[in-house]
Amino acid sequence: MEWFYVPALAEVSQGVGIGSEVDLPEAEARHCLTVLRHREGDVLHLVDGCGGRGEARLVQADKRQVRAVITAFERDAPDPAVAIHLAIAPVKNPARMEWFLEKATEIGVSCITPVWTQRGERRHGSSDRWQRVLVAAMKQSGRSWLPELREPIKFSDLMRSATEPCRLIAHCGPGERRSVLQAAQPGQPALLLVGPEGDFSPDEVALAESAGFVPVHLGASRLRTETAGVVAVHLLNLAGAVGA
Amino acid sequence: MEWFYVPALAEVSQGVGIGSEVDLPEAEARHCLTVLRHREGDVLHLVDGCGGRGEARLVQADKRQVRAVITAFERDAPDPAVAIHLAIAPVKNPARMEWFLEKATEIGVSCITPVWTQRGERRHGSSDRWQRVLVAAMKQSGRSWLPELREPIKFSDLMRSATEPCRLIAHCGPGERRSVLQAAQPGQPALLLVGPEGDFSPDEVALAESAGFVPVHLGASRLRTETAGVVAVHLLNLAGAVGA
């Protein structure tokens, strides 16, 4: 099934909802008309990115405007059920970073924050482009929750601002590290940090530990950063499923 | 650390080993000379793809031949410790298929078989290219075991030839399905089937069940085929780690 991402659906649904009209955003409107060749009267399936899912009938379908009247609306439970926040050192190769964003969305993630580390990249990919990857992955996997993509943040600032009750840092250095499945707290929102190719520095790991982050490993394999990110998201989903 | 893939190391190591000479294969030799700019006397780190890992000193480094004398050799335990065989319907997009091969190798897989299904692709990517992806991922993740890439096989032939004691089929259709972590048998080699975008047909699922395959799911999310493959490999590694 083809889904259209229409953030305005969220506002419409707060009122009477059924019978209201929404305009498709430009990119979705273009896709609707020129690729899928929908016409007035066709039924569309919409998601609003924050748990809303609706059906709508096209009432205007021309180059100026693609407008639909909402005929059904329902609200999905939060997905993932327990919030998963992944903070990850950006990967140099843009395709690898976008791949991570796509796969994390498919598997289930609530929030992604690029984090600037001592040994990692500080260059930032295009937020617009990253956002498009998230939207495409959300629609492709039939979800109605769009992961929140936060602004890049310095490691030290993240240490100060993190509020999740379950805070984990994945690293490959010395010291005791638990498995994510052991360290995740069932039913508790979790923030997990994944470092750059050269790993977090010992200073960063120490700072994180003093900020209440539990050191974890992601298994025995040596993983690229983007693979570590995907494995981490999968493990937190498993931990949530076990705890739910 | 930079690793060179030298299959001949396996043969050399069966004899006296230390002190023997090996030639680097053409692609590795070129990389050694023109990219890494190694010279005679330099120490190289070699893997043979079947658990052998060695050190060698360059004794000849010119365009005709790159030859090294083995100075140390050790054998790694099988990796993954319990054999993981993934049979997967090939993905149409070559980049996505190669991405799957890379990530499965990073996380840990013993054998990959492309399988032709009723609803999937029958086109076959370049085996040579796929093999290069596996080799690059093995070296990048510091492994000495190269996953075996089998020839594509028809679904019905795979049903007849599968010998793994633990046989699983992941599908999204009706009927009871267990989680992979529940269905995997600790310490037992496992074969897991992942279907095409349109899923296995009901006939294929029935055939698999009659051939002793246990139906499993890969979690609540709707995953692309290549993501399902990576998630499946990760789950089997987790099951093996729990069972080990």
Interface residues (C-beta under 8 A of the other chain):
Chain A: W99 K103 E106 I107 G108 Q140 S141 G142 R143 L181 G219 A220 S221 R222 L223 R224 T227 V230 V231 H234 N237 L238 A241
Chain B: W99 K103 E106 I107 G108 Q140 S141 G142 R143 L181 G219 A220 S221 R222 L223 R224 T227 V230 V231 H234 N237 L238 A241
